[in-house]
Amino acid sequence: MTRQAVRHLKRADPVLARVIARVGPCRFAPITAGSHFHFIARAIVFQQLAVKAAATIHRRFLDLYGAEPPEPHAVAATPDERLRAAGLSRQKLSYIKDLARKVDDGEVRLDRLAVLDDPGVIAELTKVKGIGVWSAQMFLIFRLGRPDVLPVGDLGVQKGIQLAYGLRSLPSPKRVTRIGKPWSPYATVASWYLWRLLDGPAA
C-alpha cells in the first residue's frame, strides 16, 4: 500500500510532494503485537501524559497481573485501590474499568472491529467512556492500519498542514478536510508525513 500511496500523494498534491521529499521514505506500519484490548487500555493510560510517566504507570498496571497481560474480566474485577496504587487517576481508572466491563459482557465487540468499516469502528469504540472520535481514529490508523483516515482535529496534523502550506494560523477541521480531499484514498499516509514533518527530515 505504501508505495502506491506515496505515488498518489505526490501526483495529487504538489505541497505534500515537497513534504514527502523532505521527510524521506514512509516507514508507517500498524502495531500488531498484543490484543485490541491491551492496545486500547494502553492508549487510555497514555492520554495527556508525558511518555516516560505514562510508560511507568502502564508497566505498574501490567505488573498487577503477573507475566501475562490481563484479560478484560480480570481488569473488571480488580479493586479500584489496586489500580490507583499503580498510578492510574480516578478518571482513567473509570475509563479502563468501563472498557473491561463492556468488552467482557459483549457490549463492545473488539473481535469484530476488523470487519467493520471505519465509521462502524468509531461507533463501536466510542461506546467506551473516555474513547472519543480522535482516539478511535488513532486505533484505525495505528492498530488496524486503515489507509484513508484523516484525523481533522489532531493537533499534529493541523500543525503539519500549517507548516507545509505556510498558513498564518492553525487550520480548522473544516479546512483540514478541504485541504486533505485530494489525499483520499491514502489520507493515513498523508497524516503520517505531516506528523513526521514536525520532527524534521529523516536521518
LOTOR-613672 format. One record per residue (C-alpha): residue number from 1; residue in three letters; z, x, y. Coordinates in nm, 4 decimals. Example, Ala and Ser with C-alpha at 12.3 -4.5 7.8 and 13.67 -1.06 7.14 Angstrom:
REM LOTOR-613672
+-----+-----+----------+----------+----------+
!   n ! res !       zz !       xx !       yy !
+-----+-----+----------+----------+----------+
!   1 ! Ala !   0.7800 !   1.2300 !  -0.4500 !
!   2 ! Ser !   0.7140 !   1.3670 !  -0.1060 !
+-----+-----+----------+----------+----------+
//
This chain:
REM LOTOR-613672
+-----+-----+----------+----------+----------+
!   n ! res !       zz !       xx !       yy !
+-----+-----+----------+----------+----------+
!   1 ! Met !   0.0000 !   0.0000 !   0.0000 !
!   2 ! Thr !   0.0970 !   0.2749 !   0.2446 !
!   3 ! Arg !  -0.2417 !   0.4452 !   0.2821 !
!   4 ! Gln !  -0.4197 !   0.1156 !   0.3224 !
!   5 ! Ala !  -0.1586 !   0.0039 !   0.5746 !
!   6 ! Val !  -0.1943 !   0.3184 !   0.7836 !
!   7 ! Arg !  -0.5733 !   0.2852 !   0.7880 !
!   8 ! His !  -0.5450 !  -0.0761 !   0.9003 !
!   9 ! Leu !  -0.2902 !   0.0002 !   1.1711 !
!  10 ! Lys !  -0.4953 !   0.2886 !   1.3123 !
!  11 ! Arg !  -0.8011 !   0.0637 !   1.3397 !
!  12 ! Ala !  -0.6128 !  -0.2386 !   1.4700 !
!  13 ! Asp !  -0.4066 !  -0.0760 !   1.7465 !
!  14 ! Pro !  -0.5005 !   0.2442 !   1.9349 !
!  15 ! Val !  -0.1451 !   0.2774 !   2.0705 !
!  16 ! Leu !   0.0041 !   0.2614 !   1.7239 !
!  17 ! Ala !  -0.2613 !   0.5078 !   1.6062 !
!  18 ! Arg !  -0.1142 !   0.7603 !   1.8504 !
!  19 ! Val !   0.2346 !   0.6840 !   1.7218 !
!  20 ! Ile !   0.1187 !   0.7468 !   1.3656 !
!  21 ! Ala !  -0.0378 !   1.0787 !   1.4671 !
!  22 ! Arg !   0.2844 !   1.1842 !   1.6385 !
!  23 ! Val !   0.5242 !   1.0805 !   1.3591 !
!  24 ! Gly !   0.3160 !   1.2004 !   1.0664 !
!  25 ! Pro !   0.2787 !   1.0676 !   0.7106 !
!  26 ! Cys !   0.4510 !   0.7437 !   0.6194 !
!  27 ! Arg !   0.7482 !   0.8050 !   0.3898 !
!  28 ! Phe !   0.8704 !   0.4490 !   0.3735 !
!  29 ! Ala !   0.9970 !   0.3382 !   0.0319 !
!  30 ! Pro !   1.2251 !   0.0474 !  -0.0602 !
!  31 ! Ile !   1.5659 !   0.1122 !  -0.2145 !
!  32 ! Thr !   1.5548 !   0.0125 !  -0.5801 !
!  33 ! Ala !   1.8840 !   0.1531 !  -0.7094 !
!  34 ! Gly !   2.1673 !  -0.0866 !  -0.7862 !
!  35 ! Ser !   2.1640 !  -0.4644 !  -0.7703 !
!  36 ! His !   2.0756 !  -0.7054 !  -0.4920 !
!  37 ! Phe !   2.4434 !  -0.7993 !  -0.4721 !
!  38 ! His !   2.5524 !  -0.4403 !  -0.4164 !
!  39 ! Phe !   2.2778 !  -0.3858 !  -0.1576 !
!  40 ! Ile !   2.3907 !  -0.6869 !   0.0472 !
!  41 ! Ala !   2.7609 !  -0.6065 !   0.0139 !
!  42 ! Arg !   2.6931 !  -0.2538 !   0.1369 !
!  43 ! Ala !   2.4907 !  -0.3899 !   0.4292 !
!  44 ! Ile !   2.7862 !  -0.6081 !   0.5289 !
!  45 ! Val !   3.0236 !  -0.3107 !   0.5181 !
!  46 ! Phe !   2.7879 !  -0.1057 !   0.7372 !
!  47 ! Gln !   2.7384 !  -0.3747 !   1.0039 !
!  48 ! Gln !   2.8261 !  -0.2454 !   1.3528 !
!  49 ! Leu !   2.9970 !   0.0695 !   1.2264 !
!  50 ! Ala !   2.9171 !   0.4383 !   1.2550 !
!  51 ! Val !   2.7569 !   0.5624 !   0.9337 !
!  52 ! Lys !   3.0380 !   0.8032 !   0.8438 !
!  53 ! Ala !   3.3142 !   0.5452 !   0.8904 !
!  54 ! Ala !   3.1178 !   0.2788 !   0.7041 !
!  55 ! Ala !   3.0460 !   0.5157 !   0.4146 !
!  56 ! Thr !   3.4183 !   0.5908 !   0.3790 !
!  57 ! Ile !   3.5082 !   0.2211 !   0.3696 !
!  58 ! His !   3.2277 !   0.1480 !   0.1251 !
!  59 ! Arg !   3.3472 !   0.4233 !  -0.1078 !
!  60 ! Arg !   3.7028 !   0.2864 !  -0.0965 !
!  61 ! Phe !   3.5669 !  -0.0607 !  -0.1676 !
!  62 ! Leu !   3.3827 !   0.0651 !  -0.4767 !
!  63 ! Asp !   3.6879 !   0.2641 !  -0.5893 !
!  64 ! Leu !   3.8800 !  -0.0616 !  -0.6231 !
!  65 ! Tyr !   3.6684 !  -0.1476 !  -0.9263 !
!  66 ! Gly !   3.6563 !   0.1779 !  -1.1193 !
!  67 ! Ala !   3.3473 !   0.3590 !  -1.2452 !
!  68 ! Glu !   3.1084 !   0.0619 !  -1.2438 !
!  69 ! Pro !   3.0004 !  -0.1221 !  -0.9280 !
!  70 ! Pro !   3.1743 !  -0.4613 !  -0.9101 !
!  71 ! Glu !   3.0170 !  -0.7883 !  -1.0140 !
!  72 ! Pro !   3.0423 !  -1.0962 !  -0.7885 !
!  73 ! His !   3.3162 !  -1.2639 !  -0.9942 !
!  74 ! Ala !   3.5337 !  -0.9520 !  -0.9695 !
!  75 ! Val !   3.4956 !  -0.9319 !  -0.5914 !
!  76 ! Ala !   3.5639 !  -1.3034 !  -0.5526 !
!  77 ! Ala !   3.8871 !  -1.2627 !  -0.7486 !
!  78 ! Thr !   4.0115 !  -0.9584 !  -0.5552 !
!  79 ! Pro !   4.3166 !  -1.0299 !  -0.3373 !
!  80 ! Asp !   4.2418 !  -1.0055 !   0.0329 !
!  81 ! Glu !   4.5195 !  -0.7493 !   0.0749 !
!  82 ! Arg !   4.3421 !  -0.5014 !  -0.1538 !
!  83 ! Leu !   4.0161 !  -0.5352 !   0.0389 !
!  84 ! Arg !   4.1984 !  -0.4961 !   0.3690 !
!  85 ! Ala !   4.3663 !  -0.1817 !   0.2334 !
!  86 ! Ala !   4.0207 !  -0.0386 !   0.1620 !
!  87 ! Gly !   3.9416 !  -0.0705 !   0.5321 !
!  88 ! Leu !   3.7484 !  -0.3959 !   0.5500 !
!  89 ! Ser !   3.8119 !  -0.6047 !   0.8583 !
!  90 ! Arg !   3.9175 !  -0.9643 !   0.8092 !
!  91 ! Gln !   3.5740 !  -1.0758 !   0.9237 !
!  92 ! Lys !   3.3811 !  -0.8536 !   0.6834 !
!  93 ! Leu !   3.6233 !  -0.9359 !   0.4057 !
!  94 ! Ser !   3.5400 !  -1.3026 !   0.4561 !
!  95 ! Tyr !   3.1665 !  -1.2262 !   0.4522 !
!  96 ! Ile !   3.1842 !  -1.0287 !   0.1274 !
!  97 ! Lys !   3.4039 !  -1.2909 !  -0.0369 !
!  98 ! Asp !   3.1614 !  -1.5643 !   0.0732 !
!  99 ! Leu !   2.8695 !  -1.3654 !  -0.0727 !
! 100 ! Ala !   3.0552 !  -1.3066 !  -0.4007 !
! 101 ! Arg !   3.1607 !  -1.6695 !  -0.4411 !
! 102 ! Lys !   2.8198 !  -1.8143 !  -0.3596 !
! 103 ! Val !   2.6421 !  -1.5761 !  -0.5954 !
! 104 ! Asp !   2.8982 !  -1.6335 !  -0.8689 !
! 105 ! Asp !   2.8728 !  -2.0131 !  -0.8512 !
! 106 ! Gly !   2.4931 !  -2.0126 !  -0.8246 !
! 107 ! Glu !   2.4684 !  -2.1467 !  -0.4708 !
! 108 ! Val !   2.2842 !  -1.8280 !  -0.3736 !
! 109 ! Arg !   2.0334 !  -1.7178 !  -0.6381 !
! 110 ! Leu !   1.9770 !  -1.3464 !  -0.5921 !
! 111 ! Asp !   1.7905 !  -1.3380 !  -0.9239 !
! 112 ! Arg !   1.5047 !  -1.5450 !  -0.7805 !
! 113 ! Leu !   1.4547 !  -1.3637 !  -0.4492 !
! 114 ! Ala !   1.1649 !  -1.1556 !  -0.5791 !
! 115 ! Val !   0.9564 !  -1.4682 !  -0.6480 !
! 116 ! Leu !   1.0261 !  -1.6375 !  -0.3134 !
! 117 ! Asp !   0.8065 !  -1.5940 !  -0.0081 !
! 118 ! Asp !   0.9559 !  -1.4244 !   0.2982 !
! 119 ! Pro !   1.0819 !  -1.7453 !   0.4668 !
! 120 ! Gly !   1.2312 !  -1.8503 !   0.1336 !
! 121 ! Val !   1.4220 !  -1.5225 !   0.1010 !
! 122 ! Ile !   1.5535 !  -1.5585 !   0.4556 !
! 123 ! Ala !   1.6619 !  -1.9177 !   0.3891 !
! 124 ! Glu !   1.8417 !  -1.8139 !   0.0699 !
! 125 ! Leu !   2.0243 !  -1.5154 !   0.2176 !
! 126 ! Thr !   2.1311 !  -1.6855 !   0.5394 !
! 127 ! Lys !   2.3388 !  -1.9269 !   0.3317 !
! 128 ! Val !   2.5882 !  -1.6398 !   0.3217 !
! 129 ! Lys !   2.8351 !  -1.6136 !   0.6082 !
! 130 ! Gly !   2.7612 !  -1.3043 !   0.8146 !
! 131 ! Ile !   2.3991 !  -1.2734 !   0.6999 !
! 132 ! Gly !   2.1599 !  -1.3704 !   0.9782 !
! 133 ! Val !   1.7833 !  -1.3511 !   1.0096 !
! 134 ! Trp !   1.7898 !  -0.9824 !   1.1055 !
! 135 ! Ser !   1.9970 !  -0.8873 !   0.8002 !
! 136 ! Ala !   1.7669 !  -1.0913 !   0.5772 !
! 137 ! Gln !   1.4650 !  -0.9149 !   0.7279 !
! 138 ! Met !   1.6229 !  -0.5769 !   0.6525 !
! 139 ! Phe !   1.6617 !  -0.6940 !   0.2926 !
! 140 ! Leu !   1.2947 !  -0.7936 !   0.2836 !
! 141 ! Ile !   1.1934 !  -0.4522 !   0.4144 !
! 142 ! Phe !   1.4316 !  -0.2055 !   0.2545 !
! 143 ! Arg !   1.5111 !  -0.3833 !  -0.0727 !
! 144 ! Leu !   1.2053 !  -0.5896 !  -0.1625 !
! 145 ! Gly !   0.9506 !  -0.3734 !   0.0175 !
! 146 ! Arg !   0.7661 !  -0.6729 !   0.1605 !
! 147 ! Pro !   0.4627 !  -0.5472 !   0.3538 !
! 148 ! Asp !   0.4411 !  -0.7803 !   0.6534 !
! 149 ! Val !   0.7881 !  -0.8067 !   0.8089 !
! 150 ! Leu !   0.8242 !  -0.7650 !   1.1854 !
! 151 ! Pro !   1.1900 !  -0.7898 !   1.2943 !
! 152 ! Val !   1.1202 !  -0.9005 !   1.6503 !
! 153 ! Gly !   1.4876 !  -0.8971 !   1.7502 !
! 154 ! Asp !   1.5547 !  -0.5453 !   1.6213 !
! 155 ! Leu !   1.6620 !  -0.3097 !   1.8988 !
! 156 ! Gly !   1.4920 !  -0.0094 !   1.7378 !
! 157 ! Val !   1.1587 !  -0.1894 !   1.7132 !
! 158 ! Gln !   1.1921 !  -0.3060 !   2.0729 !
! 159 ! Lys !   1.2764 !   0.0446 !   2.1954 !
! 160 ! Gly !   0.9904 !   0.1912 !   1.9932 !
! 161 ! Ile !   0.7448 !  -0.0519 !   2.1492 !
! 162 ! Gln !   0.8846 !   0.0180 !   2.4965 !
! 163 ! Leu !   0.8327 !   0.3915 !   2.4447 !
! 164 ! Ala !   0.4915 !   0.3666 !   2.2772 !
! 165 ! Tyr !   0.3444 !   0.1203 !   2.5252 !
! 166 ! Gly !   0.5115 !   0.2603 !   2.8372 !
! 167 ! Leu !   0.6911 !  -0.0639 !   2.9212 !
! 168 ! Arg !   0.9433 !  -0.0742 !   3.2059 !
! 169 ! Ser !   1.1887 !  -0.2859 !   3.0089 !
! 170 ! Leu !   1.2602 !  -0.3808 !   2.6506 !
! 171 ! Pro !   1.0079 !  -0.6363 !   2.5236 !
! 172 ! Ser !   1.1348 !  -0.9823 !   2.4386 !
! 173 ! Pro !   1.0983 !  -1.1068 !   2.0805 !
! 174 ! Lys !   0.8075 !  -1.3201 !   2.2022 !
! 175 ! Arg !   0.6332 !  -1.0144 !   2.3453 !
! 176 ! Val !   0.7029 !  -0.8140 !   2.0290 !
! 177 ! Thr !   0.5347 !  -1.0925 !   1.8310 !
! 178 ! Arg !   0.2321 !  -1.0823 !   2.0590 !
! 179 ! Ile !   0.2004 !  -0.7023 !   2.0541 !
! 180 ! Gly !   0.2522 !  -0.6920 !   1.6782 !
! 181 ! Lys !  -0.0003 !  -0.9611 !   1.5879 !
! 182 ! Pro !  -0.2788 !  -0.7090 !   1.5069 !
! 183 ! Trp !  -0.0486 !  -0.5233 !   1.2672 !
! 184 ! Ser !  -0.0481 !  -0.8007 !   1.0071 !
! 185 ! Pro !  -0.0505 !  -0.7826 !   0.7081 !
! 186 ! Tyr !   0.1290 !  -0.4458 !   0.7387 !
! 187 ! Ala !   0.3933 !  -0.5057 !   1.0055 !
! 188 ! Thr !   0.6580 !  -0.3426 !   0.7866 !
! 189 ! Val !   0.4853 !  -0.0044 !   0.8056 !
! 190 ! Ala !   0.4333 !  -0.0501 !   1.1802 !
! 191 ! Ser !   0.8061 !  -0.1176 !   1.2180 !
! 192 ! Trp !   0.8857 !   0.1960 !   1.0173 !
! 193 ! Tyr !   0.6693 !   0.4042 !   1.2508 !
! 194 ! Leu !   0.8375 !   0.2585 !   1.5592 !
! 195 ! Trp !   1.1807 !   0.3446 !   1.4181 !
! 196 ! Arg !   1.0675 !   0.6979 !   1.3381 !
! 197 ! Leu !   0.9132 !   0.7382 !   1.6828 !
! 198 ! Leu !   1.2618 !   0.7203 !   1.8286 !
! 199 ! Asp !   1.3647 !   1.0102 !   1.6012 !
! 200 ! Gly !   1.0864 !   1.2356 !   1.7324 !
! 201 ! Pro !   0.7961 !   1.3977 !   1.5411 !
! 202 ! Ala !   0.8359 !   1.4575 !   1.1702 !
! 203 ! Ala !   0.9266 !   1.8121 !   1.0694 !
+-----+-----+----------+----------+----------+
//
